């Protein structure tokens, strides 16, 4: 029985939710012979015929940019041509999306299809407000094997089931000012040692090597690379207080303490993309949402992408958003037709072809020039954890802020605050 949805889920910092922006290059996966253009396998059951479904389907989410809005209009127009008996009513939510959806869940009136960010997915799965799509995929022959594992896993429940299909995805990579690296005689760093060496050479006067965030949604990538973790693989144990995590955070804090790194606000900017565009820093760690911003705002700043410099393990963070259906959604058959089209190869190819988003499927090629970001999905760790994660995120970010402002590289207060929030 669905439990009452009691708490308003706080909004995660969703610059990364521009996983709906920034593209990727040619996907490393070849098209699966088991998948058709609709995402169905040849052995799919013929009991469900999507062409017989009719009615209104309410689609809800948020819009990160005008380019994203145009891409969505295009894919919905293609859907309408293929399924003329279904009318999609797009009703985007302005403002605090999790709070707005909480109200709709409580009223048992969610949209038919809607966005779910991976950071809030565990909360909504736990509350029982999302429809398990795995039985429908099995019954109706929808092929989920082509989704990148890290993206699909973000929407799996602890007891099984799949509660959303990723509509696109983004990974963290290193964006660097190629002119600044060349002038300093520095090659793009590939590992932690060469990154530290580059940081020393690229820091001079008011120019910093890095713009870095104080937040978990950047620092955790470095923790993973060092062999540390936030939780055990099954998400039942606190594993944050480990020598590997301590070493990674000491290095990360050390970049601030040494003056090699700075937060965007310390540089007079509102985010690290602006610091890169203004040539105040040589390197930042962001996702594909950087590309349209740089193209529109700093077209004369030369930059390139490289994989995240690695340490003991090859790792980055993967951010994604699903299309999901509510347990109380009014038109579930229509919702399924729309959702399976948007997340199948046909719809996703239209959605991602202009580079506004990276495909979450290996059988869909992305826009030229985004290879680094797309290839990162093969080893990305999902930005999806446990119910109540917002409190853990806040504890980490606040403790990191305190240590950065104290110019301390001691990770102990950060680990203590974060572990306490987990426990």
N, C-alpha and C positions, 0 to 999 in steps of 0.2 A: 504494500500500500504506500502510495506516495506520501512522504512526510511533509508537513507544513514548512514552507520556506520561510525561515524566521529572520535571518540576518541580511542586512544590506552588505553586499560584497564591495569592499573598497576598490577603487580603480588602480591598477598597476600602471607604472610609468610606461605609456604606450607610444613613445617615439618608435620603439621597436615594432609596434604593431603596424608600422609601415612595412611589416612583412607583406602587406598588400601593396607595397611599392618597391621599386628596385628590381631589376630583372636578373636573369642568369643566362649563362651560355648554353651551348649545346649539351643536353643532358647525356651523362655517360651511359645510360641504359638504352639498349635497343628496344624497339617496339616488340612487345610480347605477342607471339602468335596466338596466345589464348585470349587476347583482347580485341574486341571489335571497336568501331568508332564510337559506339555508345558506352563502352566499358563493360559490355556483357561478354561472357565466355560462350563458346559454341555449345556447351552443354547446359546453358541456362534453361530453366523451366519456361515453358510456353504458356503457363497458366495466367501470368500477368502480362497484359498487353498495354503498354503506356499510351498508345494512340487512342485507346477508348476512354481515357480519363479526361474529365472536364471539370470546369468550375474555376473559382478564384483561388489564387495562392498568394498569401501575404508574405513578402520577403522583407526582412529587417536587418539592419546592421549600422555601420557608420561609414562615412566617406572621408578618406584621408587627403584626397587631392582632386582637382578638376579632371586630371588625367585618368584617375581611377574611375571617376563617374562616367567618363566617356567610354572607357573600356567595358564597364558594366552594362551601359546602354547597348553596346554592340552585341555582347553575348546574349542579352535578354531578347534582342531583336531576332537573333538567330534561333533562339529557343522558341519564340512565338511562331516563326515560320515552320519549324518542325512539328510543333504541337499547338496548332491553332485553336484547339478547344480549351486550352488552359490560359487564363488571364492572370499575369503576374502583377500584383500591386506592390510596388516598392515603397516602403515606409521607413526611411532612415531615421535613426534616433540621434538627436542633438544632445550634447552635454554628457552627463554621467551615464554611460551605457549600462554598466552592471546594475546600478540603482534602478534604472528604468525597466530593465528586464526582470529584476526582483519583484517589482510591483506587478508586472504582467504574470509572472509565475504564481504569485500569491493570489491573484484574481482568477487563476486557471484560464487565462486568455493570452497565451503566448502567440507570436506569429507562427505561421506554418513552417517557414524556414528562416533561420537567423544565424548570425555570427556568434561564435564562442571563442574567445581568446584562450590559448592554452594555459595561461596562468590562472584562470578562474574555472577551467573545465573540471578539476578534481572536486571543487566545492559543489558545482551544479550536478555532477554525477552522484556525489554523496547524498545530496538532497533529493535525488530521484525525480528531477524535473526534465531530464533529457531522455528521449526515446533511444533504446538500444537498436542500432542500425544493422548489427551483425546478422540477425535472423533474416531481415529483409534482403540483405546482400546475398545471402546463401540461397534463399528461396527464388530470388529474381535474377540470379546469375550476374551480379555486379562484381567485377574483378577488382579486389583491393590489393592484389599482390604487387602492383606497380607503384604504390605510394612509397616514398622514402620512409624507412622504418621509424626514424626519429620523429618524423612529423605525425605519422599515424599513431604511434605509441602515446602521444600526448593526450589522445582522446579515448584511451582504453581504460576500463574500470578495474579496480583492484581485484574484483572477483570475476573478471572477464567482461566481454561485451565491448562494442565500439560505439561511442556516443557522438561521433561526428567524423566527417571526412575532411581532411585539410584542403582548403580551397587554394592555397598557395603557401609559400614559405620563404624565410630569409635566414641566412646565417651571418655570423660575425666574421669579418675578414679585416685585413689591414689595408687602409687607404693611405697612400703616401704621396707627398709632393716630389715628383721625380726630379725637378730642377734642384731642389734643396739637397737631395741625396747625392746627386751628381757633383754639385759644388763642394760638398764635404768629402767626396771620394768614398762614399758609402754605398755598398750594394744593398738591395732590400734584404733585411735580416730574415733568416729562415728558422733560427732556433733561439733559445733564451740567451745563450752566450753572445751570439752576434747581435741580438737585440740590445743587450746591455752595452756592448761596444758602440753600436750606432747611436744610442742615447747620449753617451758621453761626447761623441763627435758632433752631434747635431744641436747641442745646447750651447748657446752663446748669447750673452747679453739678455735682451728681452725675448729672444727666440727660444722656444722650448722644443725638446724632441717630441713630446707627446702632449696631446689634450686627452685627459683620462676622466672617466666618470668615477664618482665615489660609490657607485651602486653595484648591487649584486648581479645585475643583468649584464655587467661587463667583467667584473672581477672573478666571477665563478668560472669563466672560461679558462683563466689562468690557474685556478685551483684544480680543475679537471686535468689540465695539461701536466701539472706537477704530480698527478696521481692521487690527489685528494678528492673529496666529495662532500656533499651536503647531507645526503641520506644514503642508506644502504640501497642496493638495487631494487629490493621489493618495497622500499619506502617505509619500512617499519622501524628502522633504527637510526639514531642520530650518529653520524660518522664525521661530523665537522671538526671535532677536536682531534686532529691527527698531525703527525710531524710534517706530512706532505702539505696539508692546508696551511700550517704555520709558516712553512718556507715560502709558499706562493704569496701569501698575504704580506709577509715581510718584504719580499721583492717589490710587490705592487705599491705598498706604502713607502718603500724606499725611494721610488721614483719621484714621489711628491716631496719627501724630506730632503732629497738632494737638489731639488729645483729643476730636475730634468722633465718632470711632468707637472701639469696644472689642470685644475678644473676649468671648464668653459667660463664660469662666472668669474674666476680669478683673472681671466684674460679679457674680461669685459664683454663676453659673448653669452648668448642664450643656449648654445649647444656646440659640440665639438666640430660639427660640419662647418659652422661659420668660422671657427678658428683656423681650420684647414684652408678655407676659401680666402681668408684674410692673410694667409701666409705667416701666421704667428707660430705655427707648429709644423713639424715635418710629417708626423704620423698620427693617425687616429684609428680606433677600432669600432667600425660601424657595419651596417648592412646595406642592402641595395636601395634603401630609402634615401641614401646620400646622393645617388646619381641625378634624379630629376632636380634636386635642390641645387647641386653644383652647376648643372647645365643652365638652369634658369637664372641663378644668382651670381655665379662666379665662372662664366664661360672661359675666361682667360687664364684661370688657374689650372696648371697641368697637374694631373694626379693619375695614379694607377692603382690597381688592386693586386694584392698578394695574399697568400694564405696566412692565417695567424701563425706567427713564429711559435714553434712547438718546444716542449721541454721533454719530460719522460714519456708522455703519451700524446698522440695526435687527437686533438679535441677542439671543438668550438661549440657555441650555443646555437640552437635552432629555434627560431620563433615562428609560430604559425597560428592560424585562425581557421576554425572549421565552419562548414555549413552543417547545422544540426536541426533536428525536429524535436518539438516538445511533446511530452507525454499527453498534454492537453491540447495540442494543435488540432485545429478544426478539420483540415483537409489533408490527411496523411498520405493518401494515394497521390494527390496532386503534388504534395510536398516532396514525395519520393521521386517523382518524375523530374521535377526541377532540380533537386539536390544531386541526383545521379547524373544528370546532364552537365551541371556546372562543374562537378568534380570528376567526370569522365574525360577521356582524352579529347573528345570533340569540343566540348565547352571550354575546357581548360586551355586548349590551343588558342582559341579566340581570345580568351581572357588575358593570356600572357604574351601574345605575339608582339605587342608593341613595347614590351619591356617594363610595363607598369608593375608587374609582379613576376615572381619566379615560380615555375611550376613545382608542384608538390609530387608529381608523378614522374617516374623515370622514362616513361614512353612519350613524353611531351617535350619537344625542343623549345628552348627559350630564346630570348632576343640575343643577338650577337654582342659579344663583349662582356658577358656576365658569367663566364665559365668558372671563375674562382668561387663565386657565391653559390652557384648551383652544385659544383663538385663538393663543396663543404657539407652538403646535406648527407653525404655518405657516412660521415663520422661525427655529425653534430649530436649533441646531447639535448633532449627536449627541455624547453622552458616550461615545465609542468611538474608539480610536486605533490603536495597534500592539502586537504582542506585546512583553511586557516593560514595559508601561506603568506598572506599579506602582512600578518604580524611578524613573521620571520624576516620578510623582506625589509620591513621598516626598521626592525632591530639592527640588522646588518648595516643598512644605509646610515642610520643615525650614529652608530658606533664608528663607522669609517669616517664620517664627517668630523667627529671629535678628534680622531687620531691625525687626520690630515691637517686640521687647523692647529693642532698642537705640534705639527712637524715631527711626529713620532713614527718610527717604523715598527713599533711593538704591536704585534697582532693579537696579543692576549685579550685586551678589552673587546675587540671585535668578535673573537671566537667565543668569549664568555657570554656576551649579549646575544649572539645568534644561537648558541647552544641552548641557552635558557629559554629563548622563544620557541625553539623546536620542542624542547621537553615539555 
